[in-house]
Amino acid sequence: MTTNSKIALVTGGSRGLGKDMALRLAQKGIDVILTYNSKQDEALAVVTEIEKTGQKAAALQLNTGDTKSFDAFFGQLAAALKDTFATDHFDFLINNAGIGLSASFAETTEEQFDLLMNIHFKGVFFLSQKALPLIHDGGRIINISTGLARFTSPGRAVYASMKGAIETLTMYMASELGSRGIAVNIVAPGAIATDFSGGVVRDNPQVNQHIAGITALGRVGRPDDIGGVVAFLCTDDAKWINAQRIEVSGGMHL
């Protein structure tokens, strides 16, 4: 088993893109703490997969849209760091957790707006803020955006707008945390075949075919297209990449 490994915290790491990120980080020799909202069994299965690689792992429950729960979460995180990893800090924060929601601008409700704002913007803002005392100097923060912040798709006005806010926040975080040697970047996936948004990209042949047709590389994305990029950004090879938006979409809407 690797000793003195660096540690990544991946929110929403029990499935989809977050699961692939967690596994790819482990393949790079990085220990992983992943969070899940409701599906503990899936999260523990990912922990088991990571442990099979020789890395340490732990899973903690977290609703990233409920900022009032963050203090309790960080208490649990501190305990996990001590008990599982014999440390009191971690190195990499990957703000991945999120949900999809489709509603036109004209029909979006205030409740839908608040739900997505709390998860995709407010939650990321304050989770990152509260994590700062636990992140080692020289660490990394990776925020997850979307290709939809660059191009449009009907029904994604609120979701994409929150991700646009995160892209601006990423630049400010990079600027203000640079004195601690913490690099902050954003990864923006294109359309990926997962269970996100009810699995529409994965399970609807017409949607799948349409996306393949507007993507230069001629197919929809897969989870394993994304995790390796996130893992790379946590390596020394990426040490001089900072405040960058890296779109990983196979060339959508060029």
N, C-alpha and C positions, 0 to 999 in steps of 0.2 A: 504493500500500500504506500502511495506517495506520502511523504512527510512534508510539513511546512508548505502545503499547497496554498495558493491564493483561493479566495472564496468569492463566489458570485451569488447575489440575491436576484432571483428571477420571479417577478410577479406574474401570476397566471401561468405557472409552469407545469400544470398537470395535463395539458392537452394542446393540440394544434401547434402553432408556431412556438409557443413557450416551451412545450415539451421538447421540440427539436433543438431549441436554443440550449436547454439544460443538458441534453445528451451531448451536443457538440462541444459545449464548455467542458464537460467531463472528459471527453476524448482529448482535449487539450491539456489535461492534467489539472483542471480547476475543480475544486470542491463546490457544491451547489446547495443553496437553500432555495426552495421553491415555495411559492404560495398558491393556494387554491381558494376558491370562494365557497363551493359546496360539495365538490366531489372528492372527498378524502381518499376513497379507494383508488381512484385514478392517480392521485398525487403520490400515494404510498407505492404504487406500482412503478412510477418513474423513479422514486428513491431507490427501489430495489434494482432497477436497471442501471442506475448510476453506480451503485455499490458494486455491481458485477464488473465494472470497469476498473475497480480499485480505488475509486475516489469516495470521499465521504459525502453524505447528503442528508438533508432533513426537509420536512414539509410542515408549513404553518398555515393556519386558516387566516384569510384576510379578505375583507371587502374593501377594495380600493376606493369605492365611492363613499365610504363612511369615515370621514376624517376624525370623527369623535372616537373611533375605535383605535386610532393609530398609537396612542400612548400605551394602551394595553398590548398591542401588537409588538411594539419595540421592547417591552418588558419580556415578552415571550422570545423575541429574537435574541436578546442579550443572554437569556438562559440557554437557548439552543447553541449559540456561539461558544459559551463556556462548556456546556455538557458534551456536545458532539465534536466540537472543533478545537477545544482547549485554547480559546482566544477570546478577545473582547471587541475585535474589529473585523470588518470584511473589506473587500477590495473593489468589487464591481456591482453596480446597481443597474439592472435592466428593467425598465418600466414598460412591461409588455401587456399587462392585464387589460382587458377591454371587452366590450360587447358591440354588436352591430345593430343598427336600427335603420329601417327604411321608411322615410316619410318626406313628402314634398315640402318645400318651403312654405307653401300656402296652407298646408294642413298640419304642420308640426305643432304639437301642444306644448304648453309651458312645462308640463310634467316630463315630456320626452326631452326637452331642452335641458332641464335640470339634471335628469338622470345621466345624460351623456356628458354634460359639463362636469358633474361630480366625479365621474369615473375617469374621463379622458383628459381633463385639464386640472381641476381643483385637486383631485386626488394625487395626481402625479406631482403637482407643485408642492404640496405639503408633505407627502411621503418623502420626497427627495430632500426637502428642507430638514425634516426630523431625522433623516438618515445621516446627515452630514457629520455629527459627532462620532459616528461608528465607522465611517469610511476612512480608510488609510489615506494619508497624503500620497499623491501619485496614483490614486485609483482612477476609475473610469465610471462615467454614467452614460448609459445608452438609452435614449428614448425611442419609442416606436411610433412612427407616423403612418402615412399611407400615400400611395400615388395619387389619391383623390384630392390631396392638397395642391397638386399641380394641374390636374385635369378634372373635368366634371363628369358625374354620372347622376342622372335624375334620382332624387330620393335620398341623397347623402349630404344635404346642405349642413345639418347640424354636426354630424360625425366629422366631416371633412373640415369644418370650421374650427372645431376643437383641436384637431390635429394641426391645423395651421397655427393655432395659438401655441401649441407645444413646439413647433419649429422655431418660432420667434423666441420662446422661453429658452430653448436649447442654446441659442447664441448668447443670451444674457448669462445663463449658468456658466458657460464656457469662459466668458469674460471675467466673471466675478470669482470663479473657483480656480482660475489659473494660478493664482498665488500659492495655492496648495498643491499644485502639480496635478490637479484633477482635470482630465480631458472629458468633454461632454460632446457626444455626437448623436445624430438621429438616423435611424434606418427606416426607410419608407418602402414597405412591400407593395407590389402590385396585387392583382387579384390572385388569391391562393385557394387551392382546392382543400378546404378543411370544413369543420362543422360550423364555422363562423357564419353569422347571419342565417342560421338554419340550414347551412350546407349548400346554399344556392349555387355557388360556383362549382362545387364538387358534384352535385347531384342533378342539376338541370342541364341536359345535353345542349339545349339551345343557347343558354348563357355561356356554357363552357366553349362552344364552338365560336360564339361571337367574340369572346375575349381572345381566344387563340388567333382569330382573324385580324385583330387590331394590335397584336403583339409581334414585334419584329422576329423573335425567335420561334414563333408559330405554335405556342402551347400556353396553357394556363400554368401558373406557378404551383409548386409543391412546397410543403413545409421544409423539406431539406434544402430548398433553394435559399432559405433565409437564415437558418440557425448558424451555418458556417460563417456568414458575414459578421454576425454578432460575436461569435467566438473569436474571430480574427481581430476584431476591435479591442478585445481584452488581452491580446498578446503584445509582446515587445515589438513585433513587426509593425504594429499600428501606433507606436508611441508618439508619433509626430502628427497624427491626424486629430484635429480638434475643430469643433464648431462647424462640422460638415454634415450636410444632408446627403446620404447615400441612398439613392433609389434602387431597389432591387426588384425590377418588374419585367425583366426580359425585353424591355423596350416597348412599353405600352404607349399608344397614342403619340407616336413620334411624328 
